[in-house]
């Protein structure tokens, strides 16, 4: 039996703002040629790099590694890397959509565009840009939302911390045209409906994360909930097959989860579970989805 791939640490951010019709979240479409989740809509994020937990980068942050560990409560195994996760979230957001989170003071747009291009080309580091622009890394702008670990049977696995943050004022998000090809500010309910219709491809954890936003009416209420003291427990989805051969991803809340843990303790995806009952056909209706672009 092949050994499971060790998950790589990663961070992603739900960038939030309020529209006239309620809470909206920023989503990016990955390039169709991407090696991971091609064509899917995701939140900006990526793997934690070694430089994200260097002394040089910590000196640019508004809080120390110890302060971040206590504030974010990511658990004993990840506590020492809490600041690195926050830095990675800030860095990936700037790289992928051009937003310098936490910089709500007026920042010259041209300077940010130039800084982003230099970072993407590898000619400037995040710490160097922070010093040059006199903008600290506002890790306190991030609040922990959830933590997901890719199922054991996957070839590429990540242990990802999901953060939430308010969209900075007077900054315009833009895709990089390489890894990401489109962006939308979308209401969570609209994104889920569009996904069900096949118009907005979503991966499992992304869809579940959007569902977690449904009870909230605005960005401030999400941030308030995220900042409540709590221990961030990792979610470990398990994979099984139905008797018809359909792959199912299960969560601890699902009735079959404990049975799959017992039948397939190694998480190979070999457990077989009954086919779900056929859903009742919904009443016919025409749904027209409106997803605003960055200009809305």
Secondary structure, 3 states (H helix, E strand, C coil): CCCCCCCEEEEEEEEEEEECCEEEEEEEEECCCCCCCCCCEECCEEECCHHHHCHHHHCCECCCHHHHHHHHCCCCCCHHHHHHHHHHHHHHHHHHHCCCCCCCCCCCHHHHHHHHHHHHHCCCCHHHHHHHHCCCECHHHCEEEEEEECCCCCCCCEEEEEEEEECCCCCCCCCCCCCEEEEEEECHHHHHHHHHCCCCCCCHHHHHHHHHHCCCCCHHHHHHHHCCCCCCCEEECEEEEECCCCEEEECCCCCCHHHHHHHCCCCCCCCEECCCCCCCCCCCCCCCCCCECCCC
